[in-house]
Amino acid sequence: MRVVEVTAYGGPEVLCSARRPEPDPADAPGRVRVRLKAAGVNQTDLKIRSGRFAALLGELAPPFVLGYDFAGTLLDPAPGLPVGTRVAGFIPWVREGRGQGTYAELVLVDPEWLAPVPDEVDFTAAASLPLSALTAAQALDLMALPEGSTLLVTGASGVVGRFAVQLAARAGHRVIALGDADDANELRLLGAHGVVPRGAPEDVITGVLGFAPERVDGVFDAALISDPLLPVVKDGGVFVPASGERMPVAERDVRVEMVVGRPDAARLKELLELVGKGALATRVADVLPLEAAAEAHRRAEAGHRPGRIVLMI
């Protein structure tokens, strides 16, 4: 089968097309095959490729196949999902530690990672969703804020932050979005009560306090700004970063907990159904063929177009 491998740690040029044998379900009892149609390119992919996460991978080293998010067609029956079902999900790539990701024509996956894709959602949109939308949803669960709380979402113009704005608004929270100034109108349409443009920490704090003079109940820090934003959180509030790369030091009884996106088939099914109904918006920045994975990484690093880049397979 066709794959794209990381041949060594480095820039996008280390991504090379190759051929590997198709995975055999007999080698992994309980797993099922999915013939992929699309795979998302995540920021974590870029960090793994560059070597930034090498210490997390133990003995795993290149060559390996990247990729978390996928959408495709089920080739083996799974509980509640017959052969031929259109499915989406994500591989917990680092936790699995096998170097067998979704930049490939076929993957072996745990059925508990899979959710059916509604007819109204195409494979490209489905592949843009799983890791980011589940991370946003699970961050809100971790915060456990009562309805009507005031919540700051940083990185609101990015993929994870954009989902967080929408899901927090659906949950009845008063959302302040920190994002690109050009996205202000769209973020309000997605549910933000107020939008603060990106800038120096002191300017961001002033902007947030302009909407919430009493400070916010919680922060979901998708942009990983970390400690400089702690002053906007109420005493006893909650601060959830989207990664352990930048964890603020807790103060004033502010609870600080990192969210780690994990597969959740039932929750992903709900999120995909919301997309199908037009109640949750996803954004695809570019669609490129699998063999153009290196170019996809270059575009993702350049960050010129917001949204998820998707590889068609």
Number of C-alpha atoms within 10 A of each C-alpha: 11 17 24 27 25 24 18 17 19 16 16 19 15 18 26 18 18 14 12 12 9 14 15 13 15 9 9 12 9 12 19 21 23 25 21 24 22 30 34 30 25 21 13 16 18 21 15 20 25 17 17 13 15 16 10 13 17 10 10 14 16 16 16 19 23 26 24 23 26 34 33 29 20 25 17 18 15 18 8 9 16 12 13 14 20 26 24 32 32 31 25 18 20 18 10 11 15 14 19 20 29 29 30 30 22 24 23 23 20 17 20 14 19 29 27 24 27 19 10 13 18 16 24 24 25 30 32 30 30 32 25 23 25 25 23 27 21 19 25 21 11 15 21 11 18 11 13 14 16 24 29 33 29 30 23 31 26 21 23 27 26 30 26 32 32 24 22 25 20 15 15 14 22 23 29 28 30 30 23 17 14 10 16 20 12 13 25 17 11 20 22 26 18 20 25 25 19 18 14 9 13 11 13 18 18 14 20 22 17 13 17 19 11 12 20 25 24 28 27 27 26 26 20 19 16 19 15 13 20 23 15 22 24 16 16 13 21 24 29 25 24 25 16 13 10 15 19 19 11 14 15 12 11 18 16 19 19 18 21 16 20 16 21 18 20 13 16 25 20 13 24 26 19 15 20 19 13 12 14 18 16 19 17 19 16 16 17 15 14 24 20 16 24 19 16 22 22 14 16 21 12 9 12 9 13 15 19 26 25 28 26 22 21
